[in-house]
């Protein structure tokens, strides 16, 4: 046991894309994957969506591994391992919904055992092994998941129970998105917003249409390693930016390190935030 300084090593992304039918999950995943690795031949899709991955073959020479029912956790795990052995850099699991709510998936396995609460003691470890295969993979992983309308039972003022529409719910085990680095929710126009984002690249930003550029930003973040840690409060880059007290100083800093800024989304964010702070002070003073 040894106490050490915290550093952020180079990372592999764990990205989730969720949408209703027609939300562009597969297409978006492919574009992001291309941006991450810049090589179609190093991208593989584990396709449980009736060969829908082949619809975008015109984009590039990516790889497809089709799986069919029963959609057991073990089948997904074997597919991920197969892609790793083949030397893939990005694996798209399209979609994880079937592992949970498909024919032969976790919910159906529990029902086949009797549907009792204690039956989950046998199925939960199998589902967790599937999650671990994603989290521990040597590849970048992009998962897609279906979303559907959720409903709630609500009592009105007279005590009568009525059914009302709630939000959209991801069709997988609750809490999956918390295992991810980034989780993006797509609407029917393919616009994405972040519901979870450990990178700081997308959270709180306006909705956007995912593209190869999205993947490039993610790839840069993954490759930064310890440099990203140096941009946190109290470290070198953060201090340089914070020392700028007006627009002129900020522009001078940008011009001096323009190459670093252009390839470093976290540094872009630091400078953008500082510019907003300076503008706010200027407006207040006026």
C-alpha positions as CSV (number, residue, x, y, z in Angstrom):
1,X,0.0,0.0,0.0
2,X,1.5,3.3,-1.1
3,X,0.2,6.9,-1.1
4,X,0.9,8.8,-4.4
5,X,0.1,12.0,-6.1
6,X,-3.1,11.9,-8.3
7,X,-2.4,11.9,-12.1
8,X,-4.7,11.3,-15.0
9,X,-3.2,8.7,-17.3
10,X,-4.2,8.3,-21.0
11,X,-7.7,7.0,-21.1
12,X,-10.0,4.9,-23.2
13,X,-13.4,6.5,-23.6
14,X,-16.6,4.9,-22.5
15,X,-19.3,6.8,-24.4
16,X,-23.0,6.1,-24.3
17,X,-25.6,7.2,-26.9
18,X,-29.3,7.0,-26.2
19,X,-32.2,7.8,-28.4
20,X,-35.7,6.8,-29.4
21,X,-36.1,4.9,-32.7
22,X,-34.8,7.1,-35.5
23,X,-32.6,9.2,-33.3
24,X,-29.5,8.4,-35.2
25,X,-27.6,6.3,-32.6
26,X,-25.8,4.0,-35.1
27,X,-24.9,6.7,-37.6
28,X,-23.7,9.1,-34.8
29,X,-21.6,6.3,-33.2
30,X,-19.9,5.6,-36.5
31,X,-18.9,9.2,-37.1
32,X,-17.6,9.6,-33.6
33,X,-15.7,6.4,-33.8
34,X,-14.1,7.6,-37.1
35,X,-13.1,10.8,-35.4
36,X,-11.5,8.9,-32.5
37,X,-9.3,6.5,-34.5
38,X,-9.1,8.0,-38.0
39,X,-9.3,4.5,-39.5
40,X,-12.5,2.8,-40.5
41,X,-10.7,-0.6,-40.6
42,X,-10.1,-0.3,-36.8
43,X,-13.8,0.2,-36.0
44,X,-16.1,-2.8,-35.2
45,X,-19.8,-2.8,-34.5
46,X,-21.4,-5.5,-32.4
47,X,-24.8,-5.5,-34.1
48,X,-27.9,-6.9,-32.4
49,X,-30.2,-4.6,-34.4
50,X,-31.1,-6.9,-37.3
51,X,-28.0,-5.9,-39.4
52,X,-28.8,-2.2,-39.3
53,X,-25.0,-1.5,-39.1
54,X,-24.7,-2.5,-42.8
55,X,-27.0,0.5,-43.8
56,X,-24.0,2.8,-43.5
57,X,-21.4,0.8,-45.4
58,X,-21.0,3.7,-47.8
59,X,-19.2,5.6,-45.0
60,X,-16.2,3.4,-44.9
61,X,-14.7,-0.1,-44.6
62,X,-15.6,-0.7,-40.9
63,X,-16.2,-4.2,-39.4
64,X,-19.5,-5.8,-38.3
65,X,-20.0,-8.6,-35.9
66,X,-23.7,-9.6,-35.9
67,X,-25.3,-11.4,-33.0
68,X,-28.7,-12.9,-32.7
69,X,-31.0,-14.2,-29.9
70,X,-30.6,-15.3,-27.3
71,X,-28.9,-12.1,-26.2
72,X,-27.2,-13.4,-23.1
73,X,-24.6,-11.3,-21.3
74,X,-22.0,-14.0,-22.2
75,X,-22.7,-13.6,-25.9
76,X,-21.9,-9.8,-25.7
77,X,-18.8,-10.5,-23.6
78,X,-17.5,-13.0,-26.2
79,X,-18.2,-10.5,-29.0
80,X,-16.2,-7.8,-27.2
81,X,-13.3,-10.2,-26.7
82,X,-13.4,-11.2,-30.4
83,X,-13.1,-7.5,-31.4
84,X,-10.2,-7.0,-29.1
85,X,-8.4,-10.0,-30.4
86,X,-8.9,-8.7,-34.0
87,X,-7.0,-5.5,-33.0
88,X,-9.9,-3.1,-33.1
89,X,-9.4,0.4,-31.6
90,X,-13.1,1.4,-31.3
91,X,-15.9,-1.1,-30.5
92,X,-19.5,0.1,-30.9
93,X,-22.0,-2.1,-29.0
94,X,-25.3,-1.5,-30.9
95,X,-27.3,-1.9,-28.8
96,X,-27.0,-2.9,-25.1
97,X,-30.8,-2.9,-24.8
98,X,-31.1,-6.5,-26.0
99,X,-28.7,-7.7,-23.3
100,X,-31.2,-6.4,-20.7
101,X,-34.7,-6.5,-22.4
102,X,-34.2,-8.7,-25.5
103,X,-35.0,-12.3,-26.2
104,X,-32.7,-14.3,-23.9
105,X,-31.6,-11.1,-22.1
106,X,-31.4,-10.6,-18.4
107,X,-35.1,-9.9,-17.8
108,X,-36.1,-13.0,-19.7
109,X,-33.5,-15.1,-17.9
110,X,-34.9,-14.1,-14.5
111,X,-38.4,-15.0,-15.7
112,X,-37.2,-18.4,-16.9
113,X,-35.8,-19.1,-13.4
114,X,-39.2,-18.3,-11.8
115,X,-39.3,-14.5,-11.8
116,X,-38.6,-14.3,-8.0
117,X,-36.5,-11.6,-6.4
118,X,-34.0,-14.1,-5.2
119,X,-33.4,-15.2,-8.8
120,X,-31.6,-12.0,-9.4
121,X,-28.8,-13.4,-7.3
122,X,-27.9,-15.6,-10.2
123,X,-28.5,-13.1,-13.0
124,X,-26.9,-9.9,-11.5
125,X,-23.4,-11.3,-11.5
126,X,-23.8,-12.2,-15.2
127,X,-25.0,-8.7,-16.0
128,X,-22.1,-7.2,-14.0
129,X,-19.6,-9.3,-16.0
130,X,-21.0,-7.7,-19.1
131,X,-20.5,-4.2,-17.6
132,X,-17.0,-5.1,-16.5
133,X,-16.2,-6.3,-20.1
134,X,-17.0,-2.8,-21.3
135,X,-15.2,-0.9,-18.5
136,X,-12.1,-3.1,-18.6
137,X,-11.7,-3.3,-22.4
138,X,-8.4,-2.3,-24.0
139,X,-10.5,-0.5,-26.7
140,X,-12.5,2.7,-26.8
141,X,-16.2,1.6,-26.3
142,X,-19.3,3.3,-27.6
143,X,-22.6,1.9,-26.5
144,X,-26.0,2.6,-27.9
145,X,-29.3,2.1,-26.0
146,X,-32.9,2.6,-26.9
147,X,-35.2,5.0,-25.0
148,X,-38.9,4.8,-24.6
149,X,-41.7,6.8,-23.1
150,X,-42.1,6.3,-19.4
151,X,-45.4,6.5,-17.5
152,X,-46.3,7.4,-13.9
153,X,-49.3,6.6,-11.7
154,X,-50.5,9.9,-10.1
155,X,-53.3,10.7,-7.8
156,X,-55.4,13.8,-8.6
157,X,-57.1,16.1,-6.2
158,X,-60.0,13.7,-5.7
159,X,-57.8,10.8,-4.9
160,X,-58.3,9.1,-8.2
161,X,-55.3,7.4,-9.8
162,X,-54.5,8.4,-13.4
163,X,-51.6,7.6,-15.8
164,X,-49.5,10.4,-17.0
165,X,-46.5,10.5,-19.3
166,X,-43.1,10.9,-17.6
167,X,-39.8,11.4,-19.2
168,X,-38.0,9.1,-21.6
169,X,-36.3,6.1,-20.0
170,X,-33.3,4.1,-21.2
171,X,-34.0,0.5,-21.8
172,X,-31.3,-1.1,-19.8
173,X,-30.6,-1.6,-16.1
174,X,-31.0,1.6,-14.1
175,X,-27.7,3.4,-13.4
176,X,-25.8,2.2,-16.4
177,X,-25.0,5.8,-17.5
178,X,-23.1,6.3,-14.2
179,X,-20.5,3.8,-15.4
180,X,-19.7,5.9,-18.5
181,X,-17.3,8.7,-19.1
182,X,-19.8,10.5,-21.3
183,X,-23.5,9.9,-21.9
184,X,-25.2,11.8,-24.8
185,X,-28.9,11.9,-25.4
186,X,-30.1,12.3,-29.0
187,X,-33.4,13.7,-30.0
188,X,-35.3,12.9,-33.3
189,X,-33.3,15.6,-35.1
190,X,-30.0,13.9,-34.0
191,X,-29.1,16.8,-31.7
192,X,-27.1,15.6,-28.7
193,X,-27.0,16.9,-25.1
194,X,-24.9,15.5,-22.3
195,X,-26.6,13.9,-19.3
196,X,-23.2,12.8,-17.9
197,X,-19.7,14.1,-18.8
198,X,-16.5,13.6,-16.9
199,X,-14.5,15.3,-19.6
200,X,-16.1,18.7,-19.4
201,X,-16.3,18.8,-23.2
202,X,-20.1,18.7,-23.6
203,X,-21.8,19.2,-20.3
204,X,-23.8,22.5,-20.1
205,X,-23.1,23.2,-23.8
206,X,-25.8,23.8,-26.5
207,X,-27.2,20.8,-28.3
208,X,-25.1,19.7,-31.3
209,X,-25.1,17.1,-34.0
210,X,-22.4,14.5,-33.4
211,X,-19.7,14.3,-36.1
212,X,-16.2,13.2,-36.7
213,X,-15.1,16.4,-34.9
214,X,-16.8,15.1,-31.8
215,X,-14.7,12.1,-31.9
216,X,-11.5,14.1,-32.5
217,X,-12.2,16.2,-29.4
218,X,-12.8,13.0,-27.4
219,X,-9.6,11.5,-28.7
220,X,-7.5,14.6,-27.8
221,X,-8.9,14.4,-24.2
222,X,-8.1,10.7,-24.0
223,X,-4.5,11.3,-25.2
224,X,-3.7,14.2,-22.9
225,X,-2.7,12.1,-19.9
226,X,-1.0,14.1,-17.1
227,X,-1.3,17.3,-19.1
228,X,-5.0,17.5,-18.4
229,X,-4.3,17.3,-14.7
230,X,-2.0,20.3,-15.1
231,X,-5.0,22.4,-16.2
232,X,-7.0,21.9,-13.1
233,X,-7.3,24.7,-10.5
234,X,-4.0,25.3,-8.7
235,X,-1.9,23.9,-11.5
236,X,0.3,25.5,-14.2
237,X,-2.1,26.1,-17.1
238,X,-5.0,27.2,-14.9
239,X,-2.7,29.7,-13.2
240,X,-1.5,31.1,-16.5
241,X,-5.0,31.7,-17.7
242,X,-6.2,33.1,-14.4
243,X,-3.4,35.7,-14.4
244,X,-5.0,37.4,-17.5
245,X,-7.0,40.4,-16.2
246,X,-8.1,41.8,-19.6
247,X,-8.8,40.8,-23.1
248,X,-5.4,42.0,-24.4
249,X,-3.5,39.7,-22.0
250,X,-5.8,36.8,-22.9
251,X,-5.2,37.3,-26.6
252,X,-1.4,37.5,-26.0
253,X,-1.5,34.2,-24.1
254,X,-3.6,32.6,-26.9
255,X,-1.2,33.8,-29.6
256,X,1.8,32.5,-27.7
257,X,0.4,29.0,-27.2
258,X,-1.9,28.9,-30.2
259,X,-0.8,25.4,-31.3
260,X,-1.5,24.0,-27.9
261,X,-4.9,25.6,-27.8
262,X,-5.9,24.4,-31.2
263,X,-5.4,20.7,-30.2
264,X,-6.4,20.9,-26.6
265,X,-10.1,21.2,-25.9
266,X,-9.6,21.6,-22.1
267,X,-7.3,24.5,-22.7
268,X,-9.9,26.0,-25.1
269,X,-12.4,25.7,-22.3
270,X,-10.2,27.4,-19.7
271,X,-9.6,30.4,-22.0
272,X,-13.3,30.6,-23.0
273,X,-14.3,30.6,-19.4
274,X,-11.8,33.3,-18.5
275,X,-12.9,35.4,-21.4
276,X,-16.5,35.2,-20.2
277,X,-15.4,36.2,-16.7
278,X,-13.4,39.2,-18.0
279,X,-16.4,40.3,-20.2
280,X,-18.7,40.0,-17.2
281,X,-16.4,42.2,-15.1
282,X,-16.1,44.8,-17.9
283,X,-19.9,45.0,-18.3
284,X,-20.4,45.3,-14.6
285,X,-17.8,48.1,-14.3
286,X,-19.5,50.0,-17.2
